[in-house]
Amino acid sequence: MVELDKEQEKAFVNEMMEANELKGASKKRLIRFLGNKYDWDQHRVQFRLTRALIAERYAAESH
């Protein structure tokens, strides 16, 4: 299991935020949650983040 310090976590989250053109604290929390769950593997986190964002948009449109 990969352990990152606070600065590395912050850099990872900021990199993912920029790559996906995201803003907001809720998205940062989501990326941090996914990072912890998938051992900070960039490809796995990116895949799950994309799926979560699609599900979020779908849910918003259906209401």
N, CA and C atoms as a LAMMPS dump frame, in Angstrom:
ITEM: TIMESTEP
0
ITEM: NUMBER OF ATOMS
189
ITEM: BOX BOUNDS ff ff ff
-5.0000000000000000e+02 5.0000000000000000e+02
-5.0000000000000000e+02 5.0000000000000000e+02
-5.0000000000000000e+02 5.0000000000000000e+02
ITEM: ATOMS id mol type element x y z
1 1 1 N 0.837 -1.18 0
2 1 2 C 0 0 0
3 1 3 C 0.878 1.239 0
4 2 1 N 0.588 2.144 -0.884
5 2 2 C 1.385 3.352 -1.052
6 2 3 C 0.937 4.402 -0.045
7 3 1 N 1.901 4.99 0.645
8 3 2 C 1.626 6.072 1.588
9 3 3 C 2.261 7.349 1.037
10 4 1 N 1.454 8.39 0.906
11 4 2 C 1.96 9.678 0.439
12 4 3 C 1.872 10.683 1.57
13 5 1 N 2.839 11.607 1.615
14 5 2 C 2.716 12.67 2.606
15 5 3 C 1.752 13.737 2.081
16 6 1 N 1.454 14.71 2.902
17 6 2 C 0.43 15.712 2.562
18 6 3 C 0.784 16.497 1.3
19 7 1 N 2.052 16.81 1.113
20 7 2 C 2.471 17.57 -0.071
21 7 3 C 2.306 16.739 -1.345
22 8 1 N 2.632 15.465 -1.283
23 8 2 C 2.474 14.592 -2.445
24 8 3 C 1 14.398 -2.778
25 9 1 N 0.161 14.243 -1.738
26 9 2 C -1.282 14.126 -1.966
27 9 3 C -1.81 15.384 -2.638
28 10 1 N -1.404 16.527 -2.129
29 10 2 C -1.868 17.805 -2.67
30 10 3 C -1.437 17.96 -4.128
31 11 1 N -0.211 17.575 -4.444
32 11 2 C 0.281 17.652 -5.825
33 11 3 C -0.504 16.709 -6.732
34 12 1 N -0.779 15.498 -6.259
35 12 2 C -1.551 14.522 -7.032
36 12 3 C -2.943 15.056 -7.318
37 13 1 N -3.609 15.578 -6.28
38 13 2 C -4.966 16.099 -6.428
39 13 3 C -4.977 17.288 -7.385
40 14 1 N -4.024 18.201 -7.227
41 14 2 C -3.975 19.367 -8.113
42 14 3 C -3.711 18.969 -9.565
43 15 1 N -2.859 17.976 -9.767
44 15 2 C -2.573 17.488 -11.12
45 15 3 C -3.832 16.902 -11.759
46 16 1 N -4.586 16.104 -10.991
47 16 2 C -5.82 15.515 -11.502
48 16 3 C -6.877 16.592 -11.766
49 17 1 N -6.941 17.591 -10.903
50 17 2 C -7.902 18.676 -11.083
51 17 3 C -7.609 19.428 -12.386
52 18 1 N -6.34 19.739 -12.622
53 18 2 C -5.949 20.455 -13.837
54 18 3 C -6.171 19.606 -15.081
55 19 1 N -5.83 18.333 -15.007
56 19 2 C -5.963 17.448 -16.165
57 19 3 C -7.426 17.297 -16.586
58 20 1 N -8.346 17.349 -15.622
59 20 2 C -9.758 17.164 -15.919
60 20 3 C -10.542 18.472 -15.927
61 21 1 N -9.829 19.585 -15.78
62 21 2 C -10.432 20.92 -15.779
63 21 3 C -11.574 21.011 -14.766
64 22 1 N -11.294 20.581 -13.529
65 22 2 C -12.29 20.583 -12.472
66 22 3 C -12.012 21.703 -11.488
67 23 1 N -13.064 22.124 -10.806
68 23 2 C -12.937 23.145 -9.77
69 23 3 C -13.813 22.731 -8.602
70 24 1 N -13.446 23.177 -7.423
71 24 2 C -14.288 22.984 -6.257
72 24 3 C -13.742 21.989 -5.26
73 25 1 N -14.126 22.227 -4.018
74 25 2 C -13.649 21.389 -2.917
75 25 3 C -14.241 19.986 -2.971
76 26 1 N -15.472 19.858 -3.458
77 26 2 C -16.084 18.519 -3.5
78 26 3 C -15.33 17.606 -4.464
79 27 1 N -14.855 18.153 -5.566
80 27 2 C -14.088 17.347 -6.519
81 27 3 C -12.735 16.965 -5.934
82 28 1 N -12.123 17.873 -5.164
83 28 2 C -10.854 17.555 -4.507
84 28 3 C -11.041 16.428 -3.502
85 29 1 N -12.141 16.494 -2.744
86 29 2 C -12.417 15.425 -1.78
87 29 3 C -12.64 14.097 -2.499
88 30 1 N -13.334 14.131 -3.636
89 30 2 C -13.573 12.921 -4.414
90 30 3 C -12.252 12.324 -4.902
91 31 1 N -11.374 13.139 -5.432
92 31 2 C -10.077 12.654 -5.925
93 31 3 C -9.252 12.099 -4.769
94 32 1 N -9.255 12.782 -3.63
95 32 2 C -8.512 12.304 -2.463
96 32 3 C -9.083 10.956 -1.991
97 33 1 N -10.406 10.823 -1.975
98 33 2 C -11.048 9.557 -1.593
99 33 3 C -10.637 8.445 -2.55
100 34 1 N -10.733 8.716 -3.86
101 34 2 C -10.359 7.698 -4.849
102 34 3 C -8.879 7.357 -4.76
103 35 1 N -8.05 8.359 -4.523
104 35 2 C -6.614 8.116 -4.368
105 35 3 C -6.317 7.179 -3.216
106 36 1 N -6.963 7.418 -2.089
107 36 2 C -6.765 6.537 -0.929
108 36 3 C -7.273 5.135 -1.211
109 37 1 N -8.399 5.039 -1.889
110 37 2 C -9.002 3.737 -2.154
111 37 3 C -8.181 2.915 -3.145
112 38 1 N -7.611 3.555 -4.151
113 38 2 C -6.878 2.848 -5.209
114 38 3 C -5.373 3.065 -5.142
115 39 1 N -4.846 3.309 -3.957
116 39 2 C -3.402 3.405 -3.699
117 39 3 C -2.685 4.417 -4.584
118 40 1 N -3.35 5.504 -4.881
119 40 2 C -2.771 6.617 -5.631
120 40 3 C -2.266 6.21 -7.012
121 41 1 N -2.871 5.193 -7.608
122 41 2 C -2.559 4.763 -8.978
123 41 3 C -3.295 5.712 -9.931
124 42 1 N -2.544 6.496 -10.668
125 42 2 C -3.131 7.56 -11.486
126 42 3 C -4.14 7.026 -12.5
127 43 1 N -3.852 5.923 -13.146
128 43 2 C -4.758 5.388 -14.162
129 43 3 C -6.063 4.886 -13.556
130 44 1 N -5.976 4.19 -12.439
131 44 2 C -7.194 3.694 -11.793
132 44 3 C -8.036 4.841 -11.257
133 45 1 N -7.372 5.836 -10.659
134 45 2 C -8.1 6.988 -10.132
135 45 3 C -8.757 7.753 -11.274
136 46 1 N -8.052 7.921 -12.391
137 46 2 C -8.62 8.633 -13.538
138 46 3 C -9.848 7.907 -14.073
139 47 1 N -9.784 6.593 -14.195
140 47 2 C -10.918 5.82 -14.688
141 47 3 C -12.126 5.98 -13.77
142 48 1 N -11.921 5.801 -12.463
143 48 2 C -13.024 5.9 -11.509
144 48 3 C -13.557 7.325 -11.417
145 49 1 N -12.688 8.314 -11.549
146 49 2 C -13.124 9.708 -11.533
147 49 3 C -14.01 10 -12.737
148 50 1 N -13.616 9.525 -13.896
149 50 2 C -14.411 9.725 -15.113
150 50 3 C -15.781 9.084 -14.954
151 51 1 N -15.819 7.864 -14.432
152 51 2 C -17.094 7.181 -14.215
153 51 3 C -17.966 7.94 -13.212
154 52 1 N -17.361 8.456 -12.161
155 52 2 C -18.118 9.194 -11.144
156 52 3 C -18.69 10.486 -11.715
157 53 1 N -17.911 11.171 -12.548
158 53 2 C -18.384 12.423 -13.139
159 53 3 C -19.519 12.173 -14.13
160 54 1 N -19.427 11.076 -14.884
161 54 2 C -20.505 10.725 -15.817
162 54 3 C -21.772 10.408 -15.036
163 55 1 N -21.653 9.632 -13.983
164 55 2 C -22.813 9.284 -13.159
165 55 3 C -23.428 10.537 -12.531
166 56 1 N -22.589 11.461 -12.108
167 56 2 C -23.068 12.706 -11.508
168 56 3 C -23.854 13.531 -12.525
169 57 1 N -23.339 13.646 -13.738
170 57 2 C -24.044 14.393 -14.786
171 57 3 C -25.357 13.724 -15.155
172 58 1 N -25.353 12.402 -15.233
173 58 2 C -26.556 11.65 -15.563
174 58 3 C -27.623 11.854 -14.495
175 59 1 N -27.222 11.803 -13.24
176 59 2 C -28.155 11.988 -12.137
177 59 3 C -28.736 13.399 -12.151
178 60 1 N -27.912 14.39 -12.474
179 60 2 C -28.383 15.776 -12.505
180 60 3 C -29.38 15.983 -13.643
181 61 1 N -29.188 15.328 -14.775
182 61 2 C -30.088 15.484 -15.917
183 61 3 C -31.423 14.781 -15.699
184 62 1 N -31.42 13.68 -14.96
185 62 2 C -32.641 12.903 -14.806
186 62 3 C -33.605 13.495 -13.773
187 63 1 N -33.174 14.505 -13.042
188 63 2 C -34.06 15.111 -12.029
189 63 3 C -34.626 16.396 -12.517
